[in-house]
C-alpha cells in the first residue's frame, strides 16, 4: 500500500477480506508514522510497514506485488497540473507498474478532480509504455469511510496491467485499439460505459460539476 500514512486500511485488508494467505506491505515517507504503525499493528497479521518514497521504491523487486492499493496518495501528490507535478505523478505510476506482477492491478480511491483524472489517463491511455496494455475501470462510490470530502464524487479506479510483446506488430495494433477505452460504471446497477479518452475525460468532468452544483439547485427549489 503506497503512501499508507496512519490509515488502518492495510489492517482491514487482512481482517475484513477473509483471505488467509494475504500479505500486506505498506510504505510511507514519514518515519515517525511508519514506526507508530509498525509498533501498534496486531502481531498475528502478515503486515509490515517501511519507510520509502513511492516514486522510487528502493529494495522492492520488479513484479513483486499482485496489487497496489492507493487511498488518497494520488490526490495528495497531484495538487495541481503544473509540469513538475505531472512528472512526479507519472514517475509514481511508472514505479507502481514496475513493482506489479504480470497481470497485477493498481487500485486507486480518489476524488478524481478533473486535473487528477487527466494526469491519470494521460499516463495509462496516452502514455508511451508500449510493453503493457492497461485495462482501466472507473467506478463511482457513493460513500467511503475516512472521506469527509463532499464537494467531489469519490471513485474507485482499477488499472490492470497486461504485458505484451512490443516487437509483435499485431499485439501493438491490438494495444492501439484497446488502450483508448475507459470503462466507467456510475452505480452498482448501472451499465458499464466504454468510452474513448476524450469522452471519458468529459464525462467525469461533467459529473463532478453537476455534483458540485446539485446542493445549490436543491436549496433553490426548496425556497420556492
C-alpha positions in Angstrom: 0.0 0.0 0.0 1.9 3.1 -1.2 1.6 6.2 0.9 -0.3 4.5 3.7 0.0 7.2 6.3 -1.8 6.4 9.6 -4.7 4.7 7.8 -5.9 1.4 9.1 -6.8 0.2 5.6 -3.8 -2.0 5.4 -5.0 -3.9 8.5 -8.6 -4.0 7.3 -7.4 -5.6 4.0 -6.3 -8.5 6.2 -9.1 -8.6 8.7 -12.1 -7.9 6.5 -11.4 -9.7 3.3 -11.1 -13.1 4.8 -8.1 -14.1 2.7 -5.8 -16.2 4.9 -2.7 -16.2 2.8 -2.7 -12.4 2.0 0.4 -10.4 3.0 0.3 -6.6 3.0 3.3 -4.3 2.8 2.7 -0.6 3.4 5.1 2.2 2.6 5.2 5.9 3.7 7.9 8.6 3.7 7.2 9.7 7.3 9.5 7.7 9.5 7.6 8.6 12.7 4.3 7.4 11.2 5.8 4.2 10.0 7.3 3.5 13.4 4.0 4.1 15.1 2.1 1.9 12.7 4.6 -0.9 13.0 4.6 -0.8 16.8 0.8 -0.7 17.1 -0.1 -3.4 14.4 -1.6 -6.7 15.6 1.3 -9.2 15.8 -0.7 -12.1 14.3 -1.2 -10.3 10.9 1.1 -10.6 7.9 1.5 -6.9 7.8 4.7 -4.8 7.5 5.4 -1.1 7.4 8.5 0.5 6.0 9.9 4.0 5.1 10.1 4.7 1.4 9.4 7.0 -1.5 6.5 5.8 -3.6 8.2 7.3 -6.7 11.3 5.3 -6.1 10.8 2.1 -4.1 14.3 1.1 -3.3 14.5 -2.5 -2.3 11.3 -3.5 -3.9 11.8 -6.0 -6.7 10.3 -5.8 -10.2 6.9 -7.6 -10.4 6.9 -8.3 -6.7 3.3 -7.5 -5.9 -0.1 -8.7 -7.2 -1.8 -5.5 -6.1 -1.0 -1.9 -5.2 -3.7 0.0 -3.3 -3.7 3.8 -3.2 -6.2 5.5 -0.9 -5.6 9.3 -1.3 -1.9 9.1 -2.2 -2.5 10.2 -5.8 -4.8 13.1 -4.6 -2.0 14.2 -2.2 0.6 14.2 -4.9 -1.5 15.7 -7.7 -2.1 19.1 -6.0 -2.2 20.9 -9.4 -1.5 20.3 -13.1 1.9 22.0 -13.2 4.6 20.3 -15.2 6.7 19.2 -12.2 3.5 17.8 -10.5 2.5 15.8 -13.6 6.1 14.5 -13.9 6.0 13.3 -10.3 2.6 11.6 -10.7 3.9 9.8 -13.9 7.0 8.7 -12.1 4.8 7.3 -9.3 2.7 5.4 -11.9 5.7 4.1 -13.6 7.0 2.8 -10.3 3.7 1.1 -9.5 3.8 -0.6 -12.9 7.3 -1.8 -12.2 6.6 -3.5 -8.9 3.3 -5.0 -10.1 3.4 -8.6 -11.2 2.3 -9.8 -14.6 -1.5 -9.2 -14.7 -1.2 -7.2 -11.5 -3.7 -4.4 -10.6 -3.2 -0.9 -9.4 -6.2 0.2 -7.4 -6.9 3.8 -6.5 -9.5 5.5 -4.3 -9.7 9.1 -5.4 -11.8 12.2 -5.6 -10.8 12.3 -9.3 -10.7 16.1 -9.7 -10.6 16.8 -13.4 -6.9 17.6 -13.4 -6.1 14.4 -11.4 -8.2 12.3 -13.8 -6.4 13.8 -16.8 -3.0 13.1 -15.3 -4.0 9.5 -14.7 -5.4 8.9 -18.2 -2.6 10.8 -19.9 -0.2 8.2 -18.5 -2.2 5.0 -18.8 -4.1 5.8 -22.0 -1.9 8.2 -23.9 1.5 7.2 -22.4 4.4 5.6 -24.2 4.6 2.3 -22.2 4.4 0.0 -25.2 5.3 -3.0 -23.1 1.9 -3.1 -21.4 -1.8 -2.9 -22.2 -3.7 -1.3 -19.3 -7.4 -2.0 -18.7 -8.9 0.9 -16.9 -12.2 0.7 -14.9 -13.7 3.7 -13.1 -16.5 3.0 -10.5 -18.4 5.7 -8.7 -18.5 5.4 -4.9 -21.4 7.0 -3.0 -19.8 6.7 0.4 -16.5 5.6 1.8 -15.2 5.6 5.4 -12.5 8.1 6.0 -13.5 10.7 3.3 -15.3 13.7 4.8 -15.0 15.5 1.4 -18.4 16.2 0.0 -17.5 18.6 -2.8 -16.4 15.9 -5.2 -17.6 12.5 -6.1 -15.4 9.6 -4.9 -14.2 6.9 -7.3 -12.6 3.5 -7.3 -10.2 3.1 -10.2 -8.6 -0.1 -11.2 -5.7 -0.3 -13.7 -4.9 -3.9 -14.7 -1.5 -4.5 -16.3 -1.1 -7.0 -19.1 2.4 -7.3 -20.6 2.6 -7.5 -24.4 5.4 -8.1 -26.9 6.2 -4.7 -28.2 8.1 -6.2 -31.1 5.0 -8.0 -32.3 3.1 -5.8 -34.8 -0.3 -7.5 -34.2 0.0 -7.1 -30.4 0.9 -3.4 -30.8 -2.1 -2.9 -33.2 -4.3 -4.6 -30.6 -2.9 -2.3 -27.9 -3.6 0.8 -30.0 -7.2 -0.2 -30.4 -7.9 -1.3 -26.9 -5.9 1.2 -24.9 -8.1 4.2 -25.8 -11.0 2.7 -23.9 -12.0 3.6 -20.3 -14.8 1.6 -18.7 -17.0 3.7 -16.4 -19.7 2.5 -14.1 -21.9 5.1 -12.3 -23.5 2.7 -9.8 -23.8 -1.0 -8.8 -26.9 -1.4 -11.0 -25.9 0.7 -14.0 -24.4 -0.5 -17.3 -20.7 -0.1 -18.0 -19.9 2.7 -20.4 -16.9 2.1 -22.5 -15.7 5.5 -23.7 -12.7 6.7 -25.5 -10.2 9.1 -23.9 -11.9 12.4 -24.8 -15.4 11.2 -23.9 -14.2 9.6 -20.6 -12.5 12.9 -19.6 -15.6 14.9 -20.4 -18.0 12.5 -18.6 -16.2 12.7 -15.3 -15.7 16.4 -15.6 -19.4 17.0 -16.2 -20.5 14.5 -13.5 -18.3 16.4 -10.9 -19.7 19.7 -12.0 -23.3 18.5 -11.6 -22.4 17.0 -8.2 -21.0 20.3 -7.0 -24.0 22.5 -8.0 -26.7 20.0 -7.1 -27.0 21.1 -3.4 -27.4 24.7 -4.5 -30.1 23.8 -7.0 -31.9 21.7 -4.4 -31.9 24.6 -1.9 -33.2 27.0 -4.5 -36.0 24.6 -5.3 -37.0 24.3 -1.6 -37.1 28.1 -1.4 -39.9 28.4 -3.9 
